Amino acid sequence: MADQEGNNLAQENDSPQGEKLQKVLARAGIGSRREMETAIAQGRVTVGGRTARLGDRVGPRDLVEFDGRLIQRVHRQPPIRVLVYNKPEGEVTTRSDPEGRPTVFRRLPRTPGRWIAVGRLDLNSQGLLLFTNDGELANALMHPSKGVEREYACRIRGEVTDDMVARMVEGVELEDGPAHFDVVESAMPLDEPTQSANAWFHVIVSEGRKREVRRLWESQGVTVSRLIRVRYGPIVMPRDLRQGKLYELDDGQKADLYNHVGLEPPPVRKRAPHRPRGRSGGGRRRRK
């Protein structure tokens, strides 16, 4: 009897009506689809109390557990959302802070699932920060294998020479391994007085290691007095987006982001037509 129930479940999961198990796990933010396929093969995932198999599909009523932890199931895939936030200095990129400092999550609207920050910006950095409720997209944007570019504007205190720039592009050894800038360009804003001791540069990196930009500059004996992220992959910080404000990407911008990391863009959801309030059905009741 138990074997028959297991066979019925396998047939149901293999039905086109279900959703691929690894996709469900990836969207929950646990890891990439490939990592979830490995976890399924290792027997770390159960569906309805039985060990899952590669190729399983799950429906909205199936209970999915990963390493014994229940994964929240949604009856239908929620709308995929991506937010662009202009983070000010003084906010931390965590959901809660033991020191009571303000976090970037406090300004976010409610959404099905949960918001995932794409990368981090430290307390004293500002600029573009992406949020999404699609764990697979977040994982792809942050994974080193994708080589997604991050561009920063840096104000440097100290003299910067051509030899220093050449060394940082070629690569320097940091405490956690070699690192380098893909590009270093001078970029003095028009509203900033020209001073040799405080020059602006734009740099591009393809990794997201902790304080990587600051540490690369510090390796050359200079310090970063201001750090602003202005681009993440194809998404550029809008000039009119003030600090502490955010906006949501439209379907075309989201498709560009998915295509950039080799993922299939989410389907465009048609909105129900707006129906103005009328007096059909008798309108207001008359007072007796």
PALOKOL-669888 format. One line per 4 residues: number of its first residue (from 0); their letters; for each residue x, y, z of N, C-alpha, C, O. Coordinates in steps of 0.02 Angstrom, whole numbers, padded with zeros to 5 digits. Each point is the difference from the previous one (the first is absolute). Layout:
N
NUM	a	X,Y,Z,X,Y,Z,X,Y,Z,X,Y,Z; ...
//
This chain:
288
0	madq	00042,-00060,00000,-00042,00060,00000,00043,00063,00000,-00012,00047,-00037; 00064,-00049,00080,00045,00058,00004,00035,00011,-00066,00009,00057,-00022; 00013,-00114,-00011,00033,00007,-00064,-00046,00029,-00052,00020,00040,-00042; -00085,-00061,00044,-00048,00027,-00048,-00009,00075,00009,-00004,00037,-00049
4	egnn	00001,-00014,00114,-00007,00071,00013,00060,00038,-00025,-00006,00055,-00027; 00067,-00085,00036,00060,00033,-00025,-00001,00006,-00075,00021,00051,-00027; -00045,-00104,-00008,-00003,00003,-00072,-00049,00053,-00024,00012,00035,-00048; -00069,-00030,00084,-00049,00051,-00018,00029,00069,00007,-00012,00044,-00042
8	laqe	00051,-00033,00096,00030,00065,00011,00050,00016,-00054,00004,00056,-00024; 00036,-00107,00004,00050,00011,-00052,-00034,00018,-00065,00023,00045,-00036; -00080,-00079,00020,-00035,00016,-00061,-00028,00070,00002,00001,00036,-00050; -00027,-00017,00108,-00028,00068,00007,00055,00052,-00008,-00010,00051,-00032
12	ndsp	00070,-00066,00061,00054,00048,-00003,00030,00005,-00070,00027,00052,-00019; -00032,-00106,-00020,00026,00001,-00068,-00049,00032,-00048,00016,00009,-00058; -00076,00007,00082,-00050,00031,-00043,00021,00070,-00019,00031,00035,00040; -00047,-00014,-00102,00016,00068,-00020,-00035,00053,00042,00018,00058,-00002
16	qgek	-00069,-00080,00042,-00036,00048,00042,00043,00025,00057,-00011,00055,00025; 00060,-00095,-00004,00043,00020,00056,00057,00045,-00022,00007,00015,-00060; 00032,00006,00108,00058,00043,-00013,00063,-00037,00020,00000,-00037,00050; 00053,00045,-00088,00062,-00036,00015,00023,00015,00071,00002,00058,00022
20	lqkv	00015,-00111,00014,00019,00007,00070,00060,00046,00010,00000,00042,00045; 00051,-00050,-00087,00060,00042,00008,-00016,00074,-00011,00033,00043,00029; -00082,-00029,-00072,-00019,00069,-00013,-00034,00030,00061,00011,00058,00018; -00054,-00098,00014,-00034,00023,00061,00050,00016,00055,-00005,00051,00033
24	lara	00055,-00095,-00024,00050,00010,00051,00044,00061,-00016,00017,00038,00045; 00000,-00030,-00108,00042,00057,-00019,-00037,00065,00011,00030,00049,00023; -00094,-00048,-00040,-00039,00062,00009,-00007,00018,00074,-00008,00058,00017; 00012,-00109,00025,-00003,00014,00073,00064,00030,00027,00004,00018,00058
28	gigs	00048,-00013,-00101,00061,00033,00020,00051,-00046,00033,00048,00025,00031; -00056,-00091,-00037,00046,-00046,00032,00065,-00007,-00040,00054,-00007,00029; -00059,00010,-00095,00059,-00006,-00042,-00021,-00001,-00073,-00058,00009,-00016; 00107,-00021,-00028,-00015,-00002,-00071,-00035,-00066,-00017,-00001,-00046,00041
32	rrem	-00027,00042,-00101,-00033,-00062,-00021,00049,-00058,-00002,-00017,-00056,00021; 00078,00068,-00045,00049,-00053,-00003,00018,-00025,00071,00006,-00060,00011; 00001,00107,00036,00015,-00020,00069,-00058,-00039,00030,00010,-00047,00038; -00072,00066,-00056,-00058,-00035,00026,-00005,-00070,-00031,-00023,-00047,00033
36	etai	00043,00040,-00096,00001,-00067,-00031,00049,-00046,00037,-00014,-00058,00011; 00071,00086,00008,00049,-00038,00038,-00028,-00020,00068,00008,-00057,00022; -00042,00104,00011,-00030,-00014,00066,-00054,-00054,-00006,-00005,-00043,00044; -00035,00044,-00097,-00051,-00051,-00010,00033,-00068,-00009,-00022,-00050,00028
40	aqgr	00075,00048,-00069,00036,-00064,-00011,00031,-00027,00064,00008,-00060,00007; 00010,00106,00039,00030,-00021,00063,-00052,-00021,00052,00018,-00020,00055; -00082,00025,-00072,-00053,-00022,00045,-00016,00051,00054,-00027,-00019,00052; 00042,00082,-00063,-00011,00052,00051,-00070,00031,-00004,-00018,00041,00041
44	vtvg	-00021,-00061,-00092,-00065,00030,-00011,-00054,-00054,00004,00008,-00055,-00027; -00062,00071,00061,-00057,-00046,00002,-00062,00036,-00025,-00007,00061,00006; -00038,-00101,-00036,-00065,00026,-00023,-00054,-00045,00029,-00002,-00060,-00014; -00041,00089,00054,-00053,-00039,00031,00026,-00055,00045,-00033,-00052,00008
48	grta	00092,00060,00021,00027,-00048,00047,00046,-00052,-00032,00031,-00039,00036; -00026,00037,-00102,00044,-00048,-00033,00059,00037,-00031,-00005,00059,-00017; 00060,-00095,00008,00059,00029,-00029,-00013,00017,-00074,-00023,-00042,-00038; 00037,00103,00020,-00013,00023,-00068,00051,-00029,-00049,00054,-00022,00020
52	rlgd	-00073,00021,-00083,00044,-00024,-00053,00006,00054,-00054,-00044,00042,-00008; 00100,-00044,-00028,00008,00045,-00056,-00055,-00011,-00051,-00016,-00057,-00016; -00013,00110,-00008,-00055,-00005,-00046,-00068,00009,00032,-00050,00007,-00035; 00047,-00006,00102,-00063,00009,00035,-00028,00070,-00014,00037,00049,-00006
56	rvgp	-00103,-00047,00002,-00036,00064,-00002,-00045,00004,00060,-00022,-00052,00026; 00008,00112,-00003,-00041,00009,00059,-00057,00047,-00015,00005,00046,-00040; -00060,-00058,00075,-00058,00043,-00005,-00008,00042,00063,00039,-00007,00047; -00089,00051,-00046,-00008,00046,00056,-00016,-00033,00066,00010,00031,00053
60	rdlv	-00034,-00093,-00054,-00018,-00033,00063,00056,-00045,00026,-00007,-00028,00055; 00061,00020,-00092,00055,-00043,00021,00042,00034,00054,00016,00059,-00006; 00001,-00097,00057,00044,00025,00053,00072,-00015,-00019,00019,-00058,-00006; 00021,00109,-00002,00069,-00007,-00021,00045,00018,00059,-00008,00053,00030
64	efdg	00056,-00098,-00014,00047,00013,00054,00071,-00005,-00027,00016,-00043,-00040; 00027,00089,00064,00070,00001,-00019,00041,-00005,00064,-00004,00043,00044; 00043,-00096,-00038,00038,-00014,00062,-00045,00002,00061,00020,00025,00053; -00081,-00051,-00060,-00046,-00004,00056,-00038,00064,00014,-00040,00003,00046
68	rliq	00053,00049,-00086,-00034,00065,00011,-00054,00008,-00053,00012,-00008,-00059; -00073,00025,00082,-00056,00009,-00046,00011,00062,-00043,00014,00054,00026; -00021,-00063,-00091,00007,00056,-00047,-00070,00026,-00015,-00045,-00038,-00020; 00035,00101,00030,-00066,00030,-00011,-00020,-00010,-00073,00037,00017,-00046
72	rvhr	-00096,-00044,00037,-00026,-00010,-00067,-00052,00053,-00016,-00039,00020,00043; 00039,00003,-00103,-00048,00049,-00023,-00045,-00033,-00051,00024,-00036,-00044; -00089,00046,00049,-00047,-00035,-00043,00011,00017,-00074,-00016,-00041,-00043; 00041,00097,00029,00020,00017,-00068,00061,00045,00005,00010,00034,00050
76	qppi	00030,-00034,-00103,00061,00040,00002,-00018,00073,00008,-00037,00027,-00041; 00064,00006,00092,-00017,00072,00009,00032,00041,-00056,00048,-00022,-00030; -00074,00081,00018,00031,00044,-00050,00072,00014,00019,00015,00017,00058; 00031,-00024,-00106,00070,00014,00013,00010,00075,00002,-00021,00036,-00046
80	rvlv	00054,-00013,00098,00011,00072,00008,00075,00014,00011,00035,-00040,00031; -00013,00096,-00058,00069,00023,00010,-00002,00074,00016,-00029,00039,-00037; 00060,-00020,00092,00002,00070,00021,00070,00027,-00005,00049,-00036,00011; -00044,00100,-00028,00063,00037,00001,-00004,00049,00057,-00047,00040,00003
84	ynkp	00096,-00042,00042,00000,00043,00059,00063,00041,00002,00055,-00027,-00011; -00061,00091,00024,00058,00043,00009,00017,00003,00074,-00027,00041,00037; 00072,-00084,-00016,00017,-00006,00071,00040,00060,00023,00051,00016,-00031; -00071,00016,00085,00041,00053,00029,00052,-00029,00049,-00006,-00057,00021
88	egev	00056,00096,-00005,00047,-00021,00052,-00037,-00005,00066,-00050,00035,00012; 00074,-00080,00032,-00030,-00006,00066,-00050,-00056,00007,-00026,-00012,00054; 00010,-00023,-00110,-00046,-00056,00003,00040,-00065,-00010,00048,-00001,-00038; -00069,-00052,00073,00034,-00065,-00007,-00042,-00046,-00044,-00061,00005,-00001
92	ttrs	00095,-00049,-00036,-00035,-00045,-00046,-00014,-00066,00035,00024,-00053,-00021; -00064,00057,00074,-00022,-00059,00037,-00074,00009,00018,-00025,00057,00001; -00009,-00112,00015,-00070,00005,00019,-00010,00030,00069,-00049,00034,00013; 00096,-00047,00031,-00002,00029,00067,00071,00012,00024,00046,-00035,-00021
96	dpeg	-00037,00084,00064,00066,00017,00023,00001,00002,00076,-00041,00035,00030; 00086,-00073,00002,00001,-00001,00074,00017,00067,00031,-00017,00013,00058; 00049,00031,-00096,00016,00067,00025,-00056,00050,-00011,00006,00058,00020; -00060,-00080,-00052,-00057,00044,-00010,00008,00050,-00057,-00039,00048,-00004
100	rptv	00087,-00059,-00040,00009,00046,-00056,-00054,-00013,-00053,-00025,-00056,-00006; 00007,00108,-00032,-00052,-00010,-00051,00024,-00048,-00054,00059,-00001,-00018; -00105,-00041,-00007,00017,-00048,-00052,-00035,00018,-00065,-00050,00036,00000; 00077,-00061,-00055,-00028,00015,-00066,-00069,-00031,-00009,-00038,00023,-00042
104	frrl	00022,-00076,00080,-00063,-00036,-00009,-00059,00038,00028,-00057,-00016,-00016; 00069,00066,00058,-00056,00035,00032,-00041,00040,-00049,-00059,00015,00013; 00088,00003,-00071,-00035,00043,-00048,-00037,-00040,-00054,-00034,00029,-00042; 00041,-00095,00042,-00026,-00040,-00055,-00075,-00014,00008,-00024,-00010,00056
108	prtp	-00012,00009,-00112,-00072,-00017,00004,-00009,-00074,00013,00047,-00039,-00007; -00107,00019,00026,-00015,-00070,00012,-00006,-00035,-00067,-00020,00030,-00050; 00038,-00094,00048,-00003,-00039,-00061,-00010,-00073,00016,00020,-00022,00054; -00051,-00017,-00099,-00003,-00073,00011,00071,-00028,00005,00044,00022,-00037
112	grwi	-00033,-00070,00081,00067,-00026,00011,00039,00048,00044,-00026,00026,00049; 00089,-00015,-00066,00041,00046,00039,00049,00035,-00045,00020,-00026,-00052; 00000,00086,00072,00049,00038,-00037,00070,-00027,00014,00017,-00016,00056; 00023,00011,-00109,00069,-00021,00005,00044,00056,-00026,-00010,00023,-00057
116	avgr	00059,-00002,00096,00046,00052,-00023,00052,-00032,-00046,00029,-00052,00016; -00019,00083,-00074,00050,-00024,-00048,00067,00033,00017,00012,00058,-00018; 00031,-00094,00053,00063,00029,00022,-00011,00044,00061,-00055,00004,00028; 00108,00029,-00008,-00002,00042,00060,00037,00065,-00013,00041,00005,-00045
120	ldln	-00058,00045,00083,00039,00062,00005,00012,00012,00073,-00046,-00005,00041; 00109,00020,-00022,00015,00008,00070,-00030,00065,00028,-00028,00040,-00037; 00034,-00031,00102,-00032,00055,00035,00018,00068,-00030,-00043,00044,-00006; 00106,-00035,-00014,00023,00065,-00024,-00001,00007,-00076,00026,00049,-00027
124	sqgl	-00057,-00097,-00007,-00007,00004,-00073,-00072,00016,-00018,-00046,-00010,00039; 00037,00036,-00099,-00067,00018,-00022,-00009,-00020,-00073,00047,-00024,-00033; -00108,00033,00008,-00012,-00012,-00071,-00047,-00058,-00014,-00041,-00018,00042; 00048,-00010,-00101,-00048,-00048,-00028,00001,-00066,00037,00052,-00032,00008
128	llft	-00111,00012,00014,-00009,-00065,00032,-00063,-00031,-00029,-00053,00031,-00001; 00059,-00093,-00023,-00057,-00035,-00029,-00032,-00047,00051,00034,-00029,00041; -00101,00024,-00046,-00038,-00049,00040,-00046,-00038,-00047,-00026,00029,-00047; 00016,-00094,00061,-00046,-00040,-00038,-00031,-00052,00044,00027,-00018,00053
132	ndge	-00086,-00007,-00073,-00031,-00056,00036,00012,-00066,-00037,-00032,-00050,00016; 00078,00050,-00064,00019,-00061,-00036,00070,-00021,00021,00049,00031,-00019; -00045,-00083,00060,00064,-00023,00026,00048,-00023,-00055,00060,00009,00006; -00087,-00039,-00059,00043,-00024,-00054,00034,00059,-00035,00059,-00003,-00016
136	lana	-00096,00056,00003,00029,00060,-00032,00053,00031,00046,00054,00017,-00024; -00069,-00011,00088,00048,00029,00047,00064,-00040,00001,00055,00027,00000; -00062,-00094,00002,00059,-00043,00002,00042,00008,-00063,00062,00003,00004; -00094,00001,-00062,00036,00006,-00063,00037,00067,-00003,00056,00003,-00024
140	lmhp	-00088,00051,00047,00031,00066,-00004,00061,00005,00046,00046,00039,-00014; -00045,-00078,00068,00056,00004,00048,00054,-00052,-00012,00055,00006,00027; -00070,-00059,-00067,00048,-00055,-00006,00061,00021,-00040,-00008,00028,-00054; 00068,-00042,00079,00061,00022,-00036,00005,-00027,-00071,00030,00032,-00043
144	skgv	-00059,-00091,00030,00006,-00030,-00066,-00035,00041,-00054,00017,-00005,-00059; -00065,00046,00078,-00036,00041,-00048,00039,00063,-00019,-00012,00029,-00053; 00059,-00008,00095,00041,00058,-00016,-00039,00064,-00010,00017,00040,-00044; -00070,-00030,00083,-00041,00060,-00008,00039,00061,00025,00025,00000,00056
148	erey	-00021,00051,-00097,00039,00060,00017,-00036,00043,00052,-00061,00008,-00002; 00101,00019,00048,-00023,00051,00047,00044,00062,-00011,00061,-00005,00002; -00092,00062,-00014,00038,00061,-00011,-00009,00048,00058,-00056,00010,00025; 00111,00020,-00004,00000,00045,00058,00034,00066,-00017,00047,00003,-00040
152	acri	-00073,00051,00070,00035,00064,00000,00035,00006,00067,-00031,-00007,00052; 00097,00020,-00054,00041,00002,00061,00034,00068,00006,00031,00023,-00048; -00036,00008,00106,00040,00059,00014,00059,-00021,00042,-00007,-00028,00054; 00067,00040,-00081,00061,-00026,00029,00039,00056,00035,00012,00054,-00029
156	rgev	00007,-00067,00091,00042,00047,00037,00073,-00024,-00005,00018,-00053,00027; 00022,00092,-00061,00070,-00018,-00011,00017,00003,-00074,-00045,00001,-00042; 00108,00001,00028,00021,00005,-00070,-00004,-00067,-00034,00022,-00051,00027; -00051,00050,-00087,-00007,-00061,-00040,00045,00006,-00061,-00007,00047,-00039
160	tddm	00052,-00095,00030,00046,00001,-00057,-00020,-00052,-00051,-00040,-00045,00014; 00067,00052,-00074,-00013,-00049,-00053,00024,-00070,00020,-00032,-00050,-00018; 00088,00045,00054,00026,-00065,00021,-00049,-00034,00049,-00010,-00060,-00004; -00020,00100,00048,-00049,-00029,00047,-00060,-00028,-00037,-00025,-00054,00015
164	varm	00001,00092,-00064,-00058,-00022,-00039,00018,-00064,-00038,-00041,-00047,-00002; 00100,00045,-00028,00022,-00060,-00037,00002,-00061,00045,-00020,-00055,-00020; 00045,00063,00081,00005,-00056,00046,-00070,-00026,00019,-00011,-00061,00004; -00037,00107,00008,-00067,-00022,00020,-00037,-00033,-00057,-00042,-00044,00012
168	vegv	00057,00062,-00074,-00031,-00033,-00057,00032,-00068,-00012,-00034,-00049,-00017; 00100,00045,00026,00035,-00063,-00010,-00018,-00050,00055,-00007,-00060,-00013; -00001,00085,00074,-00019,-00043,00056,00047,00005,00058,00061,00002,-00008; -00089,00002,00068,00039,00002,00061,-00024,-00055,00047,-00057,-00023,-00006
172	eled	00099,00003,00051,-00016,-00053,00048,-00032,00030,00062,00031,00040,00035; -00093,-00060,-00021,-00034,00020,00061,00000,-00059,00049,00022,-00054,-00017; -00048,00066,00077,00002,-00053,00051,-00042,-00061,-00019,00013,-00055,00024; -00063,00065,-00068,-00042,-00056,-00021,00013,-00020,-00073,-00042,-00031,-00032
176	gpah	00101,00049,00006,00018,-00021,-00067,00010,00059,-00047,-00011,00057,00019; 00033,-00070,-00081,00013,00053,-00048,-00065,00035,-00021,-00053,-00031,-00002; 00059,00095,-00013,-00057,00040,-00022,00025,00054,-00047,00058,00018,00000; -00104,00007,-00041,00019,00052,-00047,-00062,00039,-00023,-00056,-00024,00006
180	fdvv	00069,00084,-00032,-00052,00039,-00033,00000,-00018,-00073,00054,-00008,-00030; -00113,00001,-00001,-00004,-00010,-00072,00016,00066,-00036,00032,00000,-00053; -00055,00055,00082,00009,00066,-00030,00012,00050,00056,-00032,-00004,00053; 00077,00052,-00065,00009,00058,00045,00003,00062,-00045,00044,00005,-00042
184	esam	-00091,00041,00052,-00002,00061,-00040,-00010,00060,00045,-00037,-00003,00049; 00070,00058,-00066,-00010,00062,00036,-00068,00028,-00018,-00021,-00001,-00058; -00015,00025,00109,-00068,00025,-00011,-00015,00054,00051,-00030,-00013,00052; 00050,00074,-00066,-00010,00055,00046,-00068,00032,-00013,-00012,00028,-00053
188	plde	-00035,-00032,00102,-00065,00032,-00009,00007,00076,-00008,00047,00030,00026; -00094,-00001,-00062,00003,00072,-00013,-00011,00041,00064,00025,00055,00005; -00062,-00083,00043,-00015,00038,00061,00054,-00010,00054,-00009,00024,00056; 00063,-00058,-00072,00053,-00013,00049,00062,00040,-00019,00024,-00008,-00057
192	ptqs	00003,00050,00100,00061,00037,-00016,00058,-00046,-00015,00008,-00051,00033; 00032,00069,-00082,00056,-00041,-00019,00057,00007,00050,00029,00054,00008; -00014,-00109,00027,00054,00000,00049,00039,-00065,-00010,-00029,-00054,-00005; 00095,00059,00003,00041,-00059,-00010,-00007,-00050,00057,00010,-00060,-00009
196	anaw	-00028,00085,00070,-00005,-00044,00058,-00068,-00033,00005,-00009,-00046,00041; -00040,00067,-00082,-00066,-00030,00003,-00026,-00009,-00072,-00042,00039,-00022; 00068,-00088,-00012,-00018,-00012,-00069,-00054,-00054,-00005,-00002,-00046,00041; -00041,00053,-00091,-00053,-00049,-00011,00021,-00049,-00055,00030,00019,-00050
200	fhvi	-00047,-00083,00060,00012,-00052,-00049,-00061,-00044,-00006,-00038,-00008,00048; 00029,-00021,-00107,-00050,-00052,-00010,00037,-00066,-00008,00048,-00004,-00038; -00070,-00047,00075,00032,-00066,-00004,-00053,-00052,-00013,-00058,00009,00018; 00078,-00064,-00049,-00046,-00056,-00014,00032,-00064,00027,00059,-00014,-00012
204	vseg	-00099,-00024,00050,00021,-00066,00024,-00052,-00051,-00021,-00058,00018,-00013; 00078,-00081,00009,-00046,-00054,-00020,-00010,-00050,00055,-00026,-00055,-00011; 00046,00073,00072,-00012,-00041,00059,-00035,00042,00052,-00005,00061,-00006; -00019,-00094,00058,-00034,00035,00053,00029,-00014,00068,-00037,-00007,00049
208	rkre	00102,00003,-00044,00032,-00014,00064,-00007,00059,00049,-00007,00058,-00021; 00009,-00074,00085,-00011,00050,00051,00052,00056,-00004,00060,-00014,00002; -00082,00075,-00008,00042,00060,00000,00056,-00004,-00053,00054,00027,00010; -00067,-00062,-00065,00052,-00012,-00050,00026,00066,-00029,00060,00008,-00008
212	vrrl	-00106,00037,-00010,00022,00064,-00031,00043,00039,00048,00053,00024,-00019; -00075,-00016,00081,00039,00037,00049,00068,-00032,00012,00051,00035,00005; -00049,-00101,00000,00063,-00035,00015,00050,00005,-00057,00060,00004,00011; -00086,-00004,-00073,00046,00007,-00057,00034,00068,00001,00060,00005,-00011
216	wesq	-00098,00047,00024,00030,00067,00005,00048,00005,00059,00054,00028,-00005; -00074,-00057,00062,00042,00003,00060,00066,-00037,-00010,00050,00017,00031; -00050,-00067,-00075,00063,-00036,-00014,00052,00044,-00032,00060,-00017,-00001; -00081,00075,-00026,00046,00047,-00032,00015,00060,00044,00029,00050,-00024
220	gvtv	-00049,-00053,00087,00017,00053,00047,-00046,00060,-00002,00018,00053,00027; -00077,-00058,-00059,-00048,00054,-00001,-00066,-00025,00029,-00009,-00060,00009; -00036,00105,00007,-00063,-00019,00031,-00059,00026,-00041,00006,00050,-00036; -00062,-00086,00042,-00061,00021,-00033,-00041,00041,00049,-00023,-00026,00051
224	srli	00014,00090,-00066,-00039,00044,00045,-00074,00000,-00017,-00041,00022,00040; 00024,-00046,-00099,-00071,-00005,-00020,-00006,-00054,-00053,00041,-00004,-00047; -00091,-00039,00054,-00009,-00056,-00046,-00074,-00005,-00019,-00043,-00006,00043; 00030,00009,-00109,-00069,-00001,-00025,-00005,-00052,-00055,00036,00003,-00050
228	rvry	-00081,-00051,00058,-00011,-00048,-00054,-00049,00031,-00050,-00055,00022,00019; 00074,-00020,-00082,-00041,00034,-00051,-00029,-00049,-00051,-00044,00019,-00039; 00068,-00082,00038,-00026,-00048,-00048,00009,-00071,00027,00050,-00016,00032; -00099,-00026,-00046,00005,-00072,00015,-00024,-00036,-00062,-00060,00001,-00016
232	gpiv	00106,-00034,-00021,-00018,-00031,-00063,-00027,00052,-00049,00032,00051,-00010; -00091,-00064,-00019,-00028,00048,-00047,-00041,00056,00032,-00023,00046,-00034; 00015,-00049,00100,-00041,00049,00035,00043,00058,00025,00046,-00009,00039; -00063,00069,-00063,00037,00061,00018,-00042,00042,00047,-00061,00004,-00008
236	mprd	00093,00026,00058,-00036,00043,00047,-00030,00060,-00036,00036,00038,-00031; -00102,-00029,00035,-00030,00058,-00031,00024,00065,00033,00006,00003,00062; 00007,00047,-00102,00026,00063,00028,-00050,00035,00045,00019,00037,00045; -00083,-00049,-00057,-00052,00035,00039,-00025,-00040,00059,-00048,00020,00033
240	lrqg	00080,-00078,-00018,-00021,-00040,00058,00038,00024,00061,00060,-00011,00007; -00096,00045,00038,00031,00029,00059,00019,-00055,00051,-00028,-00055,-00001; 00074,00072,00045,00020,-00047,00052,-00060,-00019,00044,-00041,00043,00017; 00037,-00107,00000,-00055,-00025,00040,-00063,-00015,-00039,-00050,-00020,00029
244	klye	00052,00030,-00095,-00058,-00013,-00042,00012,-00062,-00042,00057,-00022,-00010; -00111,-00007,-00016,00005,-00060,-00041,-00051,00002,-00056,-00050,00037,00004; 00063,-00076,-00056,-00050,-00010,-00052,00003,-00071,-00024,00049,-00035,00010; -00104,00013,-00044,-00005,-00069,-00021,00012,-00007,-00075,-00024,00041,-00039
248	lddg	00064,-00091,00020,00014,-00011,-00071,-00063,-00022,-00036,-00042,-00037,00027; 00035,00060,-00090,-00056,-00023,-00041,00018,-00066,-00033,00055,-00026,00010; -00101,-00002,-00049,00009,-00066,-00029,00061,-00002,-00046,00037,-00049,00000; -00026,00102,-00040,00057,00001,-00045,00066,00002,00037,00047,-00034,-00020
252	qkad	-00043,00073,00073,00062,00004,00040,00013,-00066,00035,00058,-00021,00005; -00111,-00011,00020,00010,-00065,00032,00025,-00052,-00051,00043,-00040,00016; -00071,00042,-00076,00022,-00047,-00051,00074,00009,-00016,00036,-00049,-00009; -00013,00112,00005,00071,00014,-00012,00043,-00031,00055,00053,-00027,-00013
256	lynh	-00077,00033,00075,00038,-00026,00057,00005,-00076,-00002,00053,-00029,00011; -00110,-00004,-00026,00000,-00073,-00004,00044,-00024,-00058,00040,-00046,00008; -00046,00078,-00066,00041,-00020,-00057,00074,00011,00014,00042,-00038,-00025; -00025,00087,00064,00070,00016,00014,00035,-00057,00037,00060,-00010,-00009
260	vgle	-00098,-00027,00050,00030,-00056,00037,-00021,-00068,-00028,00010,-00051,00033; -00040,00051,-00092,-00016,-00063,-00033,-00061,-00035,00027,-00006,-00061,-00007; -00040,00098,00037,-00062,-00030,00026,-00059,00020,-00045,00002,00052,-00033; -00052,-00094,00032,-00060,00015,-00039,-00041,00053,00036,-00016,-00009,00059
264	pppv	-00001,00064,-00092,-00039,00053,00033,-00068,-00027,00021,-00027,-00044,-00032; -00001,00071,00086,-00067,-00022,00021,-00052,00022,-00050,00010,00050,-00035; -00065,-00087,00030,-00053,00020,-00047,-00030,00066,00020,-00006,00016,00059; -00014,00022,-00109,-00032,00065,00014,-00071,-00014,00021,-00038,-00033,-00035
268	rkra	00019,00058,00092,-00067,-00011,00026,-00047,00055,-00025,00015,00060,00006; -00071,-00081,-00034,-00049,00048,-00024,-00041,00025,00059,-00024,-00039,00041; 00017,00104,-00039,-00040,00029,00054,-00074,00000,-00020,-00017,00011,-00058; -00024,-00023,00106,-00072,00001,-00013,-00021,00071,-00018,00025,00048,00029
272	phrp	-00070,-00041,-00078,-00021,00068,-00019,-00034,00035,00057,-00036,-00030,00040; 00048,00095,-00037,-00030,00040,00053,-00074,00010,-00014,-00019,00021,-00054; -00020,-00037,00103,-00072,00010,-00007,-00023,00057,00045,00001,-00007,00061; -00021,00062,-00092,-00022,00056,00041,-00064,-00016,00037,-00042,-00039,-00023
276	rgrs	00036,00068,00080,-00060,-00012,00040,-00061,00030,-00036,00000,00058,-00021; -00051,-00099,00016,-00061,00026,-00031,-00059,-00013,00045,00007,-00016,00059; -00067,00023,-00087,-00061,-00010,00039,-00038,-00061,-00024,-00060,-00006,00009; 00099,-00041,-00040,-00033,-00062,-00021,-00022,-00039,00060,00031,00003,00053
280	gggr	-00084,-00040,-00061,-00025,-00040,00057,-00042,00041,00046,-00011,-00020,00057; -00013,00078,-00080,-00047,00039,00040,00031,00061,00031,-00036,00043,00025; 00106,-00038,-00027,00030,00060,00029,-00012,00004,00074,-00008,-00050,00034; 00007,00112,-00008,-00011,00009,00071,-00073,-00015,00018,-00047,00013,-00038
284	rrrk	00041,-00039,00098,-00067,-00013,00024,-00033,00066,00021,00032,00043,00030; -00095,-00038,-00048,-00036,00060,00020,-00022,-00007,00072,-00020,-00053,00024; 00024,00109,00009,-00024,00000,00070,-00075,-00002,00001,-00035,00033,-00038; 00012,-00074,00083,-00073,-00005,00007,-00027,00056,00044,-00060,00005,00011
//
